[in-house]
């Protein structure tokens, strides 16, 4: 399960005092021990029983202006603008019988969905009994593909009780969150790293112990698909170059998939996919095999020129 941290006995602090500590303490989200050492500061904020209600009232009075660029849904309230190293938020966890779950279902809250995280984060139970989780350990494979064995190791079912402080470790801790018995709130410090956007978050099928889905997509991954469809020869040439030369395997695989989806004819796609069979990444090789099977099934040879990068 996530690393349980001793919360300490420091007095309650304000949100501003937590932000000041995060700005001035020496820590790095990539260093588990250093990140864990920041945890007691979050626990001290959790002992402040007024700050969150006061902030919620202020947001309502300002028409939630502080949340417009948060990128999260109604389950989350950001507690300040994110920085290059961290973000601080409150997460709301309704019970299964609460009106919001009855009206909209459990999907917005990630309930019953086995998943890991592509970032490490600290969490403390703030109010309510806390959500339940079935916890598993994962080996952190970053080239996993849907259908691959997950080799999850079940640990236990536990609850994020008020005052309990934990560190969820990126690509290590998998959990299936279950609704709390009553409405609950947790506070989080999310660690941010330069490579985070290119690290894949996974959904798992625990019954079959397999990787079910790669859940992460960057903006540039969406753009390369658009370029192959609407960018003409220039867009396809750029995608072919990305499929061979981009430093991250997920982008190489995305570009190859976009081109294999009908953007290139057989005689242009075939040599590109064959070259990708020698890629160092199992993910890219997996996509290349499927691309070759798809173009072989199409059987259509055209006179289109082979784009650059083949």
TORBA-9408 format. One record per atom (N, C-alpha, C, O): z, y, x. Coordinates in steps of 0.1 Angstrom, whole numbers, plus 2048, in hexadecimal, padded with zeros to 3 digits. Layout:
ZYX...
***
This chain:
8007F480880080080080080C80980180B8157FE8188037FF82480B80C82581381681F80F80C82D81E81882E82682283681F82084181B82E83081D83983781784083F82184483A82C84384C81E84985582885685A82385885D81886085B82C86D86082986B86F82686787782E86F87381A86C88181687688C81C87389881B88088782288A89182889389781D89289481189B8A18218A48A78188A48B68188AD8BD8148988BC81D8978CA81E8978D08108948CA80689C8DD81089C8E480388E8E77FE8848E680588E8EA7F18818ED7EA87B8F97F18819037F586D8F97F18669047F785B9097ED8599027E38559147EF84B91A7E783D9147EC83C90F7F78339167E38269127E782191A7F381B9147FC8249277F482092F7FF82792A80C82092A81783392580B83991F81783391281C83291082882E90A8128278FE81681A90281D8168FC82781290B81780690F81D80891582B80091283481291D82D81592283A81891784481391785081F90C8408229018498158FA84C8138F685880C8F88428008F18457F78F984E7F08F38567F890684E7EF90E8567F590E8657ED90F86E80290D86780891087480D90387B80F9038878108F88738148EC87A8088E58817FD8E787D80B8DE88B8018D78927FF8C988C8088C088E7F48C68867F28B987F7E38B787E7DB8C187E7DF8AB87C7D18A787A7D089C8707D78928727C889D8667C789385C7C28858617C487B85B7BB88686D7B687A8737C187287B7BF86687E7CC87887D7D88728847E286F8797E98778747E38628777EC85D86C7FA86286D80086886480086187980E86587B81087487A81987987480687C87F80788A87F80688F87080D89886C7FD8898687FB88C85A80888985280D89084A80D87D85581987884E82588285182D88484882588885D83089186083089E85883B8A48578258A18528248AD84982A8AA83C82D8B383482B89D83882F89982B83B89F82683C8A381A8468A082D8538A58288518B48238598B881A8478BB8288458C98238408C88148448D080C8378BE8118338BC80483E8B77FB83F8BC7EF8478AF8008538AB7F885C8B67F58618B77EA85D8C07FE8658CC7FB85F8D47F08668DA7E88518D57F084B8DD7E584E8D57D88508DB7CE84E8C87D98508C07CD85E8C27C78608C07BB8678C77CF8758CB7CA8758D87C38808DC7BD86B8E07C486A8ED7BD8658EA7AE85A8E77AC86E8EB7A586C8E77988658F278F8628EF7848628FD79585C90878D84E90C79184791178984B90979D83E90F7A383290B79B8299137988318FE7978258F97908238FF78281890377F82E90077B82D90676E82A91476F82291976783091B77882C92A77A81E92B77E81793477981892378680A92478A80192077F7F792777D8059167777FD91376B7FC91E7617F292175B80792575F8089307557FF93B75B7F794275380093E7687F894976E7E994576D7E194E76A7E593976F7D793576D7D293675F7C793B75D7DA9337557D79347477D59437447CC94773C7DD94C7497DC95A7467D096074C7CA96A7487CB95A7577BF95E75E7B395675B7A99567627B394F7507A894674B7A493C7557989397577AE93675C7AC92C7667A293077179B9287777A393D77579994277F79B93C78C79193B7947A79377907A993179D7A492379E7A491D7A979F91D79379A91079378B90E79278690379278491979077691978D76D91279876390C7957719137A476990D7AF7709017B576E8FD7C17798FA7AE7818F07B47798E37B677C8DB7BF76F8E07AE7678D47AF76E8C87A87688BD7A87798CA7A27808C079B7808C278C77D8CD7887838B87847848B97767928BE77279A8C377A7948BC7657A18C175F7AD8B97647B88BD7617AB8AE76B7B68A67707BD8AD77B7C98A977E7B78B67827BC8BC78E7BD8CB78D7B58D27877C88D17927CA8DF7947CB8E27A37D58DD7A97C28E97A97C38ED7B77CE8F77B87D09007B07D68F57C37E28FE7C57DF9097CF7E89107D37D290B7D27CE9157DB7C09127E07BB9077DF7B991C7E67AB9197EB7AC90E7F77B590F7FF7A39057F77A38FB80279F90180F79890B8107A58FC81A7A29008277998F682E7968EB8287968F883A78D8EE8427958E284578F8D88487A38E28447AB8D78487B28D083C7B68C583E7B38D78317BB8D18267B88D88197B18E28187BC8D180E7BD8D78017CA8D37FA7CE8C77FD7D08DB7F27DC8D87EB7D98D87DC7D38E27D77DE8CE7D57DB8CD7C77E68C77BF7EF8C07C57E68C87B27EF8C07A97E58B87A17DB8BC79C7E98AB79F7E18A27977E989E78B7F589A78C7E289E77F7E989A7737E588C76E7DA88876F7EF88576A7EE8777667F38747587FF8717577EA87574E7EF8727407F286373E7EC85B7457FA8607357FD8527317F184D7287E98557237F08407277E483B7207E483F7117DA83F70B7F084170C7F18456FE7F08546FB7F08586F07EF85C7067ED86B7047E086E6FE7D68677007E087A6F77D487E6F07C787F6F87BC87C6F47C98847057BE88770D7B787A7127AB8797137BF86F7137B98627177B285C70A7A885670C7B985D6FF7B38586F37A685E6EF79C8586EA7A586B6F27988736EF78D8716F978286F6F679187070678787071178686371977E86272279085A71779084E71F79785072C79C85A72F79684573479E84574179584974D79B84C75878884A74C78084C75778385975F78385976B78686475878987076079586F76979787777279D8657667AA86476E7A98587787B385577F79E85277979C8467827A583B77F7A78327887AA83A7737B382F76F7AA82276F79E82276C7B08177737AA80977279E80877B7967FF77979C81178579181178E79580E79C79A8187A37938037A27978007AF78E8087B97828077B97958107C278D8197CB79681C7D77A281B7D778F8207E27968267ED7938357ED78E83A7E379683B7F979384A7FA78C84C80878F84581178385680877D85981578486581C77F86B82579086781879987181F7A786C81D7AB8648147B086F8267BE86C8257C587781E7C188381E7CF8748167D787E80F7E587A80D7E986F80C7EE88580D7FC88380A7FE8857FB7F788E7F580787E7F580A8807E781987E7E58208777EC81E8867DB82C8857D782D8857C882688D7C283587D7C283887D7B483F88A7B084988D7B683A8927A784089F7A384889E7968548A279684289978C84989977F84388D77783888877A84B88876E84887C76684B87076F84E87177A84A86476884D85776F84485477A84784C78383785977A82D85678482484B78082784277981784C78580D84278281083578A81783679580B82A78580C81D78B80081B7937F582079080181379E7F580E7A57F78007A98017FC7AD7EC7F87A97EB7EC7B07E57EF7BD7DA7F47BE7EC7EC7C87E87F07D57E27E47DD7E77D97DD7D77E77E47D07DD7ED7CE7E47FB7CE7F07FC7CC7DC8057C87E18127B97DD8147B57D28107B27E681B7A47E481D7A27E782C7A97EF8327987E08327967E184178E7EE84578C7F085178A7F683B78480383E77680384277180C84876E7F883F7607F784375880283D75980583175080984674981484173A81183F73281A83C73680584272880183F7277F783471D7EF8337317F682C7327EC8217277F08177247FB8147227E58107187E780671C7E07F97247D67FA7177E47EE71B7DE7E17187CF7E270D7CB7E67227C77DE7217B87DF7277B27EB7297A67EC72A7BA7F67317B580273F7B17FF7457B77F67447A78067527A380475B7AF8087597B68127657B180076E7BC80277A7B880B77F7C081377E7AC80978A7A68117967AE80E79E7B18187987B28027A47BA7FF7B17B17FF7B07A57FC7BC7B78047C87B08047D27B77FB7D67C27FD7D67B07F07DF7B57E67ED7B77EC7F27AE7F37F27C37EA8007C67EF80A7C57E48137BC7E48097CF7DA8137CF7D080F7D97C58067E07C78167D87BA8157E37B08217EC7B182D7E77B281F7F97B282A8037B382780F7AC81C8117A78318187AB8308247A38338307AC83B82F7B582B83B7AA82E8477B283984F7AA8368587A284584B7AD8518517A685385F7AB84F8637B685A8677A385D8757A88658757B586E86E7B786087D7BE86587E7CB8608747D58638757E185986A7D18548607DA8488667E183F86C7DB8488657EF83E86B7F78368607FE83B8578048288617FD82085680381485D80A80F86880680E85681380285981A7F784F8177F984381B7ED85380F7E184A80D7D884C8197D485781C7D584081F7CD84182C7BE83E8287BB8348227B584782D7A784682B7A283882E7A483383979A83282579482582779D81982B79980F8307AA81B8287B481182B7BB80D81E7BD80181B7BF8168167C781380A7BE8147FE7B781E7FB7BD8097F77B68087EA7C08067DF7CA7FF7E07BD80D7D47C780C7C97BF80C7BB7B48127BA7C58057B27C18057A47CC80D79C7D680879A7C881A7997D28227927D481E7847CA81B77D7E081E77F7E381B7717EB82676B7F382D7727E982975E7EF8357587FF83475980482975980583F75A81483F75A81983C74C81283C74282683974C82C83773E82D84473682C84472A82E84F73D82E85C73782686674082486374C82187173B81A87B74282187E75082D88075081987E75A81F88076881688977080B88C76D81C88F77A81589878381889479282489179580E89479A8108927A980B89E7B08028A57AB8108A17BC80B8AB7C58058A57D180A89B7D67FA8AB7D67F28A57E17EF8AF7EB7ED8BB7E87EF8AA7F87E88B18037DD8A98077DF89D80C7D18AD8057C58A68097C18AA8177BF8B581A7BF8A08207BB8A382E7AC8A482E7A489C8287A68AE8357988B08367948AF84579B8B384E7898A88477838A68547748A985476E8A884A76E8AD8607608B08607578A585B74D8A885575B89985D75288D85A75588884C74E87E84875E88E84476288883875688682E75687C82774D89082D74288F82373A88382673387E81C73987E83273187383573886583673385B83974586683274C85983174C85482274E85C81974984882074784381375383E80C75B83681275584280075F83D7F775A8327EF74E8327EA7628277ED75D81B7E77658187DA77081B7D975D8127D176380C7C57637FC7C77597F87CD76D7F57C376E7E77C676F7DF7B97737E47AE76A7D37B976C7C97AF7777C07B47747B77BC7847C17AF78F7BA7B578E7AB7B07937A27B77887A97A478879B79F77F7927A87827877AA7747987AD76B7917B676D7947C476678E7CD77679E7C77797A27D576C7A67DC7697A17E77647AF7D67587B57DC7587C47DB75F7CA7D37507CA7E474D7D87E37437DA7D77387D47D77477E27CD73F7E37C17357EF7C272B7EF7BC7397FA7C87318067C873580F7D37418117D772C8167DA72E8217E372E82E7DA7248317D47398357D973B8407D073884E7D57378577CD73584F7E273485D7E87268617E971D8597EE72286D7E67158727E87168817ED71E8897E67108857F77108937FC70489A7F56FB8947F07058A87F66FB8B07F16ED8AD7F86E38AD7F16EE8AB8056E18A980C6DB89B8086CF89A8096E38928046DD8858006D58877F36CB8817F16DA88F7EA6D38927DE6C68997E16BC8977DA6C78A27EA6BB8AB7EE6B08A27F46A48A57F16B38987FC6A88908026A18897F76958877F96A88847ED6A187E7E26978877DB68C8847D769C8947D969489E7D26888A17DB67D8A37D668A8A27E867F8A57F167389A7F166889E7F267788E7EF66D8837EF6658847E265987F7E166B8897D76648897CA65C8967C86518957C26618A17CD65B8AE7CA6568B67D664F8C07D56598B07E26558B87EE6488B57F46458BA7FF6408AC7EE6338A97F36348A280163E89B8046298A380962889D8166348A181F6398998276378AE81E6418B482764F8AE8246568AA82D6528AC81765F8A681366089881766A89381B65589081565588281965688082865C87782D64F88982F65088883E65E88B84366388584C66589583D67289884067C88C83D68488984567A88683168287B82E68086F83768986883B67386D83B67186284567786485267C85B85967787185667E87486368D87286269386D86B6938768566A18748546A58658546AF86185969C85D84E69E84F84E69F84885B6A583E85D69984E8656998498736A385087C6AA8498846A485D87A6AB8658856B886B8816C08708896BC86B8746C88718706D486A8766D485E8766DE87187B6E986B8826F38628796FA85A87E6F286486C6FB85D8636F485285C6E98558556F884585C6F183B8556EF83C8466E68388406F98438406F78458316EB84E82E6E484B8246E98588366DD8608336D08598376C685A8306D18518426C58498456C183F8396B683E8366CC8398346CA8308296C583781C6BC8328156CB84381A6C784A80E6B884F80F6B184E8056B485381B6A685881C69D84C81B69284D8156A184182069883581F69783081068C82D80C6A28318096A282D7FB6998367F36928327EA69A8437F669284D7EE68384B7F167B84C7E76808487FD67184580066D8387FA6618377F667582E7FA6718217F46708217E566B8187DF67582C7DF67582C7D06688317CB6678367BF65D82F7D26508337CD64A83F7D463F8437D06528467DC64D8527E26428507ED6398587EF6428447F36388407FD6308347F963682B7F36248347FC61C8277FA61F81D80462681F80E61A81180161E80580961B80781862480482060F80C81C60C80C82A61381783161381783E61A82082A62382A83163182583163982783B63581E82664381A82564680E82E65180D83363D80582F6407F88356447FA84464E7F484863D80184C64180385A64E80A85C65680886565181485265E81B8536698118506738128576688098466728008426747F584D67F7F18506697F185366A7E785E6727ED86A67A7E687066F7F986D6767FF87868580087568E7FF87E68980386869780486469E7F78656AA7F78656977EC86569D7DF8676A57DD8746AE7D58756A17E687E6A87E688B6B37F088C6B97F28976B67F78816C08018816CE7FB8846D17EF8816D680288B6E47FD88F6ED7FB8836F77F48846EA8028776F380186C6EF7F68626E37F485F6F87ED85F6F57E38556F17E98476E97E28406F67F48446F27FB8376E37FE8386DC7FB82E6DE8048426D08088436C77FB8446BD7FB83E6CC7F184B6C47E484B6C37DE83D6B97D883A6CE7DF8366CE7D98286C47E181F6BC7DA8186C47EE8206BA7F68196AC7F381D6A37F28156AA7F182A69D7EE82F6977E182A68C7E08266A07D782969B7CA8246977CB81568D7C581169F7D380E69B7D57FF68F7DD7FE6867DA7F568D7E78076817EF8066757E680A66A7E88036767DE81466A7D58176677CC80B65B7C98086717C680566F7BE7F96687C57EE65F7C07E766C7D27EC6667DA7E16587DD7E464F7DC7DB6557E17F06477E57F363E7D97F46327D97F06447CD7F863C7C17F86387BD7EA62D7B87E76427BF7E16407BB7D36357C47CC62E7C07C46357D17D162B7DA7CB61D7D67CF6137D77C761B7D27DC60E7CC7E16037D67E15F77D27E26067E37DF5FC7ED7DE5FA7F47EC6037FA7F15EE7F27F25EB7F97FF5E28057FB5D98057F45E68108015DF81D7FF5DA82380C5DD81E8165D282D80A5CD8348165D584081B5D18478235E18418155EA84D8185EE84C8275F184182C5EF85782E5F385783C60185383D60985683460584D84961384A84B61A85785061585E85862585A84A62C86684C63386585A63585B85F63787185F63E87186C64B86A86B65186986164F86487665C85D87765984E87666284687964D84987264B83B87164883587E64682987F
***
